């Protein structure tokens, strides 16, 4: 079993560093904004057959989770920088 924390994506959004990471079935984002660290995580369960066969997440699953966490991280940054009136994305 792989015990490494994997960084799936590292980007900068509005001057803030954003990291999407994975460890086993835990996915998280880390945001560094205003000199503070903000984070959240979610547990993503593999499909029963994937677990039974010992298979890893599919590329689509990884892409979907990464996209979801990146959107959530960006919303966090928007809130931190703009206050409590979130901006609508075009």
C-alpha positions as CSV (number, residue, x, y, z in Angstrom):
1,X,0.0,0.0,0.0
2,X,1.3,3.4,-1.0
3,X,1.7,5.7,2.1
4,X,2.8,8.8,0.2
5,X,0.9,12.1,0.1
6,X,0.4,12.9,-3.5
7,X,0.1,16.5,-4.7
8,X,-2.4,16.3,-7.6
9,X,-2.4,20.0,-8.4
10,X,-0.4,23.1,-7.3
11,X,-1.6,26.5,-8.6
12,X,-1.8,30.1,-7.7
13,X,-5.2,31.8,-7.6
14,X,-5.5,35.5,-7.0
15,X,-2.1,35.6,-5.5
16,X,-2.8,32.7,-3.1
17,X,-1.1,29.3,-3.3
18,X,-3.6,26.3,-3.7
19,X,-2.6,22.7,-3.3
20,X,-4.8,19.7,-4.0
21,X,-3.5,16.5,-2.3
22,X,-4.4,12.9,-1.8
23,X,-3.5,10.3,0.8
24,X,-5.3,6.9,0.5
25,X,-9.0,7.8,0.2
26,X,-8.6,11.3,1.7
27,X,-8.5,14.3,-0.7
28,X,-7.8,17.8,0.6
29,X,-7.1,21.3,-0.5
30,X,-4.6,23.7,1.2
31,X,-4.9,27.4,0.6
32,X,-2.3,29.9,1.8
33,X,-4.0,33.3,2.0
34,X,-3.2,36.4,4.1
35,X,-0.3,34.5,5.7
36,X,-2.7,31.8,7.0
37,X,-3.3,28.2,6.1
38,X,-6.9,27.1,5.2
39,X,-7.8,23.5,4.5
40,X,-10.6,21.1,4.1
41,X,-10.8,17.4,3.2
42,X,-13.2,14.9,1.9
43,X,-13.2,11.1,1.9
44,X,-13.8,9.5,-1.5
45,X,-14.8,5.9,-1.5
46,X,-13.9,3.7,-4.4
47,X,-16.5,1.7,-6.2
48,X,-16.9,-1.8,-4.6
49,X,-15.4,-3.6,-7.5
50,X,-12.4,-1.2,-7.6
51,X,-11.7,-1.9,-3.9
52,X,-12.2,-5.6,-4.3
53,X,-9.7,-5.8,-7.2
54,X,-7.3,-3.4,-5.4
55,X,-7.5,-0.9,-8.3
56,X,-6.7,2.8,-8.0
57,X,-9.0,5.7,-8.8
58,X,-9.8,6.2,-12.4
59,X,-8.5,9.3,-14.3
60,X,-12.1,10.6,-14.4
61,X,-12.5,10.1,-10.7
62,X,-9.3,12.0,-10.0
63,X,-10.2,14.7,-12.4
64,X,-13.6,15.2,-11.0
65,X,-12.4,15.3,-7.3
66,X,-9.6,17.7,-8.2
67,X,-12.0,20.0,-10.1
68,X,-14.4,20.0,-7.2
69,X,-11.8,20.8,-4.6
70,X,-10.2,23.4,-6.8
71,X,-13.5,25.2,-7.2
72,X,-14.1,25.0,-3.5
73,X,-10.6,26.4,-2.8
74,X,-11.2,29.2,-5.2
75,X,-14.5,30.0,-3.5
76,X,-12.6,30.1,-0.2
77,X,-10.0,32.6,-1.6
78,X,-12.8,34.7,-3.1
79,X,-14.5,34.9,0.3
80,X,-11.3,35.7,2.2
81,X,-10.3,38.4,-0.3
82,X,-13.8,39.9,-1.1
83,X,-15.7,39.4,2.1
84,X,-19.1,37.8,2.4
85,X,-20.4,38.7,-1.1
86,X,-19.2,35.9,-3.4
87,X,-18.7,36.9,-7.0
88,X,-20.5,34.9,-9.7
89,X,-18.2,33.3,-12.2
90,X,-19.1,33.9,-15.9
